[in-house]
Amino acid sequence: MPNILTPAFPPVIRFKMNLPDLKKYRTIFKDNGVTTPLSQSGHAKTGLYKMIPKPEQENKGWPWDEETSPDIYDTRIKWPKLTIVTPSFNQGQFIEQTIRAVLLQNYPNLEYIIIDGGSTDNTTKILEKYSPWISYWQSTKDDGQGNAINLGFSLSSGEYHAWINSDDYYLKGVFQKVIQQFLSSKAEFIYGYGYNYKVATGEFEQIKTLPYTDYFIKIPSLIQPSTFWNARIHEPIWEELYCALDYELWLRMVKGHKRALIKEPLSVAHVHDDAKTSDPKMKAKWEEDHQKIWGPDAHGTVHEWKRIVFLNRIRKKLYKLFDDLG
């Protein structure tokens, strides 16, 4: 979840929003011999746990020595294709957990794409290890996280989309819950709670999000790895952003579309020294994103910002009161 990005009054520098054409990215892949639609990620009626490689280290619990039971997927339902994209760069200490938490959902119609920016750690070794169960992966220099996400989704053929960073992971059984919610609610955007896992202390912190309304859409509140959406509303990432690319995407993509909140954690985000949301060296990058997003050639100044913040404080107190009352 991004830092609060107060709308500029006025911005110091003008930035023009340039959004890439994902069809052009897809054409480049095609010219390089990539055939679409991609193959389905590995799936077995009895589950993948005994088929995929053992983890590098002997860990216990999800997703190390557990899997989502394939039996939770009602065989009478035609499960729509779900595309998951993972942007990656030098997160070798975390990415195996990310991959296993995707594959061991045992979702029956999965397309899993990993775009790595040419990592120099052990990431490539792990990608090669799991490659038979991944729809597509590459490890080559790219233009940053936003570019990697766009490259991944340019290859997508899924009816539903999500991305999970290579230092985050999904919780057990999440894909079944999310897709079932899509099918039953007809929502176009699904979001849920999440956990922050503090690597230094080993502590989990549950993060809740309030119902995401159009009026309060400028208040950063969504937990990025706990978001999923219909491919019909998908839009490209603004690649020039460095930290707040998910927040800016929600401003464009979610407003006006039907959404549904799952009131339970769907994902875990690792909080560590190199994470953008916790690295103090990223302050200047957050400020630069702030200038871009609220510039006159992007989303523009929000003159009622103080009112929105004030009403949001009241809203949070009311929700907390009702939550405490049960």
Disulfide bonds with the S-S distance in Angstrom:
none
